[in-house]
């Protein structure tokens, strides 16, 4: 369904009808969509109402700016209000984790728990990711394409597609070229959103000072072989959020919710069962 949130239509899908609500934010603005959190958190729809959506500027949602973190956080709050719930479990992976952490820090009374996946609290991951890409023995990365996608200077949607295809082999623990091509074909491309996120938002991104203000129980999950938001990033988050729990998935890259799906799901379920604040 399409829901008008803060003057922009969001493509929203609601899975399950549990008493408690999870809002799960996808990553990769301009590339991501609700398909990512639906595949991971959608498996919890037997116990929760799981709400996934295309963020402003991504997927099938409206393309009205601004594409700022403040706006994306405000859209999450608008979605919570539309849902009519007092509190949510706030979840997010990768860039979606940026927004999940900012929402939890700025709206602490509205969050009963936080679940993060392969994310970072500042832009230090950019330099680490560039080094990891250069050191990869899996593929020879075209440095110009890597630079364009990481700096938010891609030329158009077709260029974004080419740059995305270039770095996708780095994401998974086990490389499957056929799966890479499937993901390239399935991705919705919005280069303006991507460029704003990486050229404007990322250079100044640092919310480490906000993390001690997250009061909800927090689970931080990460793949051991994540190239773009390495384990060190999750360790920093877990150190700064009071009583956060860190779980490292040893046979995963950037997507333990896919690569070690059963273990990841069980970890999230157990955490929420024990730690969610009611």
C-alpha positions as CSV (number, residue, x, y, z in Angstrom):
1,X,0.0,0.0,0.0
2,X,1.0,3.6,-0.4
3,X,0.9,5.8,2.7
4,X,1.4,9.6,2.7
5,X,4.1,10.3,5.3
6,X,5.3,13.9,5.7
7,X,4.1,14.8,2.2
8,X,5.6,11.9,0.4
9,X,4.1,8.5,-0.5
10,X,5.8,5.6,1.0
11,X,5.4,2.0,-0.3
12,X,4.6,0.1,2.9
13,X,4.0,-3.6,3.6
14,X,2.7,-5.0,6.8
15,X,3.4,-8.7,7.6
16,X,1.7,-10.5,10.5
17,X,-0.7,-9.1,13.1
18,X,1.2,-9.5,16.4
19,X,0.5,-7.2,19.3
20,X,4.1,-5.9,19.1
21,X,5.4,-4.0,16.1
22,X,8.8,-4.1,14.3
23,X,9.7,-1.4,11.9
24,X,12.6,-2.5,9.8
25,X,14.6,0.0,7.7
26,X,16.4,-1.2,4.5
27,X,19.9,-0.1,3.6
28,X,21.5,1.3,0.5
29,X,19.4,4.5,-0.2
30,X,18.7,4.7,-3.9
31,X,19.5,1.0,-4.3
32,X,17.7,-0.7,-1.4
33,X,14.0,-1.6,-1.0
34,X,11.7,-3.2,1.4
35,X,12.6,-6.6,-0.1
36,X,15.7,-6.7,2.1
37,X,14.1,-6.4,5.5
38,X,11.1,-8.4,4.4
39,X,13.4,-11.4,3.7
40,X,15.0,-11.1,7.1
41,X,12.5,-9.7,9.6
42,X,9.5,-11.0,7.7
43,X,10.2,-14.4,9.2
44,X,9.2,-13.0,12.6
45,X,5.7,-12.2,11.3
46,X,4.3,-15.2,13.2
47,X,5.0,-13.4,16.5
48,X,5.1,-9.7,15.5
49,X,3.5,-7.2,13.2
50,X,6.5,-6.5,10.9
51,X,6.4,-3.3,8.9
52,X,8.8,-2.8,6.0
53,X,8.8,0.0,3.5
54,X,10.7,1.7,0.7
55,X,12.3,4.8,2.3
56,X,11.8,8.2,0.7
57,X,13.8,8.2,-2.6
58,X,14.1,4.5,-2.8
59,X,12.2,1.6,-4.4
60,X,8.6,2.5,-5.3
61,X,8.2,5.3,-2.8
62,X,8.0,9.0,-3.7
63,X,11.2,10.7,-4.8
64,X,10.6,14.0,-3.0
65,X,13.6,15.2,-1.0
66,X,15.4,16.0,1.2
67,X,17.3,12.7,1.5
68,X,18.7,13.6,4.8
69,X,19.0,11.5,7.9
70,X,16.7,13.9,9.7
71,X,14.0,13.4,7.1
72,X,14.4,9.7,7.1
73,X,14.1,9.6,10.9
74,X,11.1,11.9,10.7
75,X,9.5,9.5,8.2
76,X,10.0,6.6,10.6
77,X,8.3,8.6,13.3
78,X,5.5,9.5,10.9
79,X,5.1,5.8,10.1
80,X,4.9,4.9,13.8
81,X,2.2,7.5,14.3
82,X,0.2,6.2,11.3
83,X,0.4,2.7,12.7
84,X,-1.0,4.0,16.0
85,X,1.5,2.3,18.3
86,X,3.2,3.7,21.3
87,X,6.4,1.8,20.9
88,X,8.2,-0.3,18.2
89,X,11.2,-2.6,17.9
90,X,13.4,-0.5,15.6
91,X,15.5,-2.5,13.3
92,X,17.9,-1.7,10.4
93,X,20.8,-3.1,8.4
94,X,23.7,-1.4,6.8
95,X,22.7,2.3,6.0
96,X,19.3,1.4,7.5
97,X,21.2,0.8,10.8
98,X,22.3,4.5,10.6
99,X,18.6,5.5,10.6
100,X,17.6,2.9,13.2
101,X,20.2,4.2,15.7
102,X,19.4,7.8,15.1
103,X,15.7,7.1,15.6
104,X,16.3,5.2,18.8
105,X,18.5,8.0,20.1
106,X,16.2,10.8,19.2
107,X,12.9,9.0,20.2
108,X,13.9,6.8,23.1
109,X,10.5,6.6,24.6
110,X,9.1,5.1,21.4
111,X,11.6,2.2,21.1
112,X,11.2,-1.1,23.1
113,X,14.3,-2.7,21.5
114,X,16.8,-2.2,18.7
115,X,18.1,-4.8,16.3
116,X,21.1,-3.8,14.1
117,X,22.8,-5.7,11.3
118,X,26.1,-4.9,9.7
119,X,26.2,-1.1,10.3
120,X,28.4,1.7,11.5
121,X,28.2,4.7,13.8
122,X,30.5,6.9,11.8
123,X,32.1,7.1,8.3
124,X,35.2,5.3,9.4
125,X,33.9,2.3,7.6
126,X,34.4,4.1,4.2
127,X,38.2,3.9,4.5
128,X,38.2,0.4,5.7
129,X,35.9,-0.7,2.9
130,X,38.1,0.9,0.3
131,X,41.1,-1.0,1.7
132,X,39.2,-4.3,1.8
133,X,38.0,-3.9,-1.8
134,X,41.5,-3.2,-3.0
135,X,42.8,-6.3,-1.1
136,X,40.2,-8.7,-2.3
137,X,41.4,-11.7,-4.1
138,X,37.9,-12.5,-5.4
139,X,37.7,-9.9,-8.1
140,X,39.8,-7.1,-9.6
141,X,37.8,-4.0,-8.7
142,X,37.7,-1.1,-11.1
143,X,38.9,1.7,-8.8
144,X,37.1,4.5,-10.7
145,X,33.7,2.7,-10.3
146,X,34.4,2.1,-6.6
147,X,35.3,5.7,-6.1
148,X,32.1,6.9,-7.9
149,X,29.8,4.7,-5.9
150,X,31.5,5.4,-2.5
151,X,31.7,9.1,-3.0
152,X,28.2,9.6,-4.5
153,X,29.3,10.8,-7.9
154,X,27.7,8.3,-10.2
155,X,26.4,9.9,-13.4
156,X,23.0,8.3,-13.9
157,X,21.0,5.2,-13.1
158,X,22.9,3.1,-15.6
159,X,26.2,4.2,-14.2
160,X,24.9,3.3,-10.7
161,X,23.9,-0.1,-12.0
162,X,27.4,-0.7,-13.4
163,X,29.1,0.5,-10.2
164,X,26.8,-1.7,-8.1
165,X,27.6,-4.7,-10.2
166,X,31.3,-3.9,-9.7
167,X,31.2,-4.2,-5.9
168,X,28.5,-6.8,-5.4
169,X,31.0,-9.7,-5.5
170,X,32.5,-8.4,-2.3
171,X,29.4,-8.7,-0.1
172,X,28.8,-12.4,0.4
173,X,30.9,-15.0,2.3
174,X,30.5,-17.4,-0.6
175,X,30.8,-15.8,-4.1
176,X,28.2,-16.8,-6.6
177,X,28.3,-14.8,-9.9
178,X,24.8,-15.9,-10.8
179,X,23.4,-14.5,-7.6
180,X,25.3,-11.2,-8.3
181,X,23.5,-10.9,-11.6
182,X,20.2,-11.7,-10.1
183,X,20.7,-8.9,-7.5
184,X,21.8,-6.5,-10.2
185,X,18.6,-7.2,-12.2
186,X,16.3,-7.0,-9.1
187,X,17.7,-3.7,-7.7
188,X,15.7,-0.4,-8.2
189,X,18.1,2.4,-9.2
190,X,17.7,6.0,-8.0
191,X,21.0,7.6,-8.5
192,X,20.0,11.1,-7.1
193,X,19.1,9.5,-3.7
194,X,22.3,7.5,-3.7
195,X,24.5,10.4,-4.6
196,X,23.0,12.6,-1.9
197,X,23.4,9.9,0.8
198,X,27.1,9.4,-0.1
199,X,28.2,12.8,-1.2
200,X,26.3,14.9,1.4
201,X,25.3,12.8,4.3
202,X,28.3,10.4,4.6
203,X,31.3,12.8,4.8
204,X,29.9,14.3,8.1
205,X,28.3,11.1,9.4
206,X,29.2,10.5,13.1
207,X,26.6,9.6,15.7
208,X,28.9,8.0,18.3
209,X,28.0,10.8,20.7
210,X,24.3,9.8,20.4
211,X,24.7,6.1,21.2
212,X,25.0,6.3,25.0
213,X,21.5,7.9,24.9
214,X,19.9,4.8,23.4
215,X,18.1,3.3,26.4
216,X,16.3,0.4,24.7
217,X,17.9,-3.1,24.8
218,X,20.0,-3.4,21.7
219,X,21.3,-6.4,19.7
220,X,24.2,-5.8,17.3
221,X,24.7,-8.5,14.6
222,X,27.5,-8.6,12.0
223,X,29.1,-11.0,9.6
224,X,32.7,-11.9,10.4
225,X,33.7,-11.2,6.7
226,X,31.8,-8.0,6.1
227,X,33.9,-5.9,3.8
228,X,31.9,-2.6,3.9
229,X,30.9,-2.3,7.6
230,X,33.6,-4.5,9.2
231,X,33.3,-6.1,12.7
232,X,35.2,-3.2,14.2
233,X,32.3,-0.9,13.4
234,X,29.8,-3.2,15.3
235,X,32.3,-3.5,18.2
236,X,32.3,0.3,18.5
237,X,28.5,0.4,18.5
238,X,28.2,-2.3,21.1
239,X,30.7,-0.6,23.3
240,X,28.9,2.8,23.2
241,X,25.2,1.6,23.6
242,X,24.6,0.7,27.3
243,X,24.4,-3.1,27.8
244,X,24.3,-3.8,24.0
245,X,24.8,-7.4,22.9
246,X,27.1,-8.2,20.0
247,X,26.8,-11.3,17.9
248,X,29.3,-12.1,15.2
249,X,28.3,-14.6,12.5
250,X,31.4,-16.5,11.5
251,X,30.3,-17.7,8.0
252,X,28.7,-14.5,6.8
253,X,29.7,-11.4,4.9
254,X,27.4,-8.3,4.9
255,X,24.2,-10.4,5.2
256,X,24.1,-12.9,8.0
257,X,20.3,-12.8,7.9
258,X,20.6,-14.5,4.5
259,X,23.9,-16.4,4.8
260,X,23.2,-17.9,8.2
261,X,19.5,-17.3,8.2
262,X,18.4,-19.9,10.8
263,X,21.1,-18.9,13.3
264,X,20.5,-15.2,12.8
265,X,16.7,-15.6,13.1
266,X,17.1,-17.7,16.3
267,X,19.4,-15.1,17.7
268,X,17.0,-12.2,17.1
269,X,14.0,-14.2,18.4
270,X,15.9,-15.2,21.6
271,X,17.0,-11.6,22.2
272,X,13.6,-10.1,21.8
273,X,12.0,-12.7,23.9
274,X,14.3,-12.0,26.8
275,X,15.3,-8.4,26.5
276,X,12.5,-6.4,24.8
277,X,11.2,-3.7,27.1
278,X,7.5,-3.7,27.6
